Amino acid sequence: MIKKLDKLIIKAFIGPFIATFLISLFVLVMQFFWLYIDDLVGKGLDVLTILRLIGYVAATAVPLALPLALLLSSIMTFGNLGESFELVAIKSSGIPLLRFMMPLLILSILISGVAFLFDNNIIPVANLKLNSLKYDIIVTKPALDIKEGVFYDKIEGFVIKVGKKEKDDSTIRNVVIYEKNFGPQDNFLVAKSGTMKVTPDQRFLEFTLRDGWKYQENGNRFSTSSEYIRLGFKEYKTDFDLSSFKMTRTEDSLFRWDPKMLTVHQLNLSIDSVKKLRAAGNERLKSQLKPALLFYKFKDSTWNIPDTLKKKRIKTMSDIVPDSIAISGYERAISAVNSSKGFADLAATDYSSTEDLLRKNKIEWNRKFSLSFACIVLFMIGAPLGSIIRKGGLGSPLVFAVVFFVIFHLLNTFGEKFAKQGISSAFIGMWLSAFVLVPIGIFLTSKAMSDSQLFNKEFYFRFFKQFRTTLGRKQ
C-alpha cells in the first residue's frame, strides 16, 4: 500500500525527472546536429524532412537520455530534501534511508523495463529510418545558389558565371555559360543581360538571355577538320535540368540487416546464422585442403617406419627420395603448398569478416540490456549522492551528475571498442560500466546511511585545520 511518505518522494521526483529528461534529450539531439551540420546546411531541406529527422534522432537518444535524467533528478530530489532538512526529519523518525529510497527504486526498475521495451521495439525502426534519411541527405547536392562572379559547376555538364545580380535576384548581367562536351573544345555562350528563374514545379532552371553570342565548334578532336560557328542573338532561352538536386528516397531494405536495426529475437536468429556460417566455412576449408595435402588421410593411421629405414641415418628427404622423382616431387609439393595457402588466405578473410559480424551482433544484443540496467545503476549512485551533498537546484547536482555520466559514457565507449576489436568479449565490454559503477553505488549508499561527511567541505576544512594545529604543536 502506498503511504503518504511514498507519495511525497514520488511527487518530489516526477517534476525534476521530466525536466531533466527533456533537457538531456535536447542536448543529445543538438550533439547529433553539431556532428552533421556540414552535411545538412545548404541542402534546401523542407520543414517536414527536418521534423522527421529530429523525431528519429530524438527516438534513438531516449535510451541514453533516461539514465542521465534518472541520475540528475535523483540527485536533485534527495539534495532538495536534504537542503530543506526534510530528510533529517524523516531519519529522526526512525525511517531508514533504504526504506525512503524504495518507492523511487521501484519506479527506476519500471523505467528500466520501459527503456528495454523501447530499445527493443522502437529503436530498431528509428535507426532504420534515421540511417536511410541521413544517407539521402548526405548524398543530395547542395541547393542551387549561383553567386556573383563565381563559377558554378553543380549542374551536370555546365559551368555558369554571373557577373552581377540585381536586387530582385532574378535579373542578371554579364553571363557566361560553358557547356562541357567531348568536342574539340567546350562550347560557350556570353550575354550582356537576362533573367534567371526556377520553374514552378522546381524541375528546371530557366534562363532568358539578351544581346549575346554563342560559340561552338563541331567536329572530332582527333580529326584535323572542324566547323566553327558563331551565332549572335537578341534573345535566347535555355533550360537546365534540376532533377539531380532533389533528394531521392532510398529503400529502407538497404540498411535493414545492420545489427542496430534488429530486435533481441532477430539478433538471436542472426547470431545462430553467423555461427552456422562460420562452421560451414571451416568444413569447406577442410574439404579444400584434403586433395592438396595427401598425407591428411593418414592422420589416424598406425603406419610405422620400416625397420630397414630405421637402421639408416636419414637427415633429409633426399636420402630416401630417388633423384628420378625428386624434381617432380618438389614441384608437386610446392604446387600443393601454394594451393593450400590460397585456400587458407581466402578462408582467413571470410573468418575475419564472420567474426566481426558475430561480435557486432553480440554487442547490440548486450547493449539492449546494459543500457536499460544503467537506469537502475545511475539511480543507485544519484540517490545516496544527493542525500550526502544535501544541495538542491541545478548547481552542485549538475556538476556531480555530469562527472558520473561522463565516467559512465567513457566506460561504455571503451568497453564497446574493446569488444569490437576482440580484446574482450561482448559481455564484458558492454557491461564494463555496470561492473565499475555498481560498487560505487553500494559504497555511496553505505556512506549515506551512516550520514557520512564525504562531500562536506566544512568537514575537510575542520580536519585540515586540526591537522595543522596538531602539526604546529609537535614542531
Buried (B, 14 or more C-beta within 10 A) or exposed (E): EEEEBBEBBBEBBEEBBEBBBEBBBEEBBEEBEEEBEEEBEEBBBEEEBEEBBEBBBBBBBBBBBBBBBBBBBBBBBBBBBBBEEBBBEBBEEEEEBEEBBBBBBEBBBEBBEBBBEBBBEBBBBBBBBBBBBBEBBEEBBEEBEBEEEEEBEBBEEBBBBBEEBEEEEEEBBBBBBBBEEEBBBBBBBBBEBBBBEBEEEEEBBEBBBBBBBBBBBEBEEEEEEEEEEEEEBEEBEBEBEBEEBEBEEBEBEEBBEBBBBBBBEBBEEBBEEBEEBBEEBEEBBEEBBEEBBEEEEEEEEEEEEEEEEEEEEEEEEEEEEEEEEEEEEEEEEEEBEEBBEEBEEBBEEBBEEBEBBBBBBBBBBBBBBBBBBBBBBBBBBBBBBBBBBBBBEBEBBBEBBEEBBEBBBEBBEBBBEBBBEEEBBBBBBBBBBBEBBBEBBEBBBEBBBEEBBBBEEEEEEEEEEEEEEEEEEEE
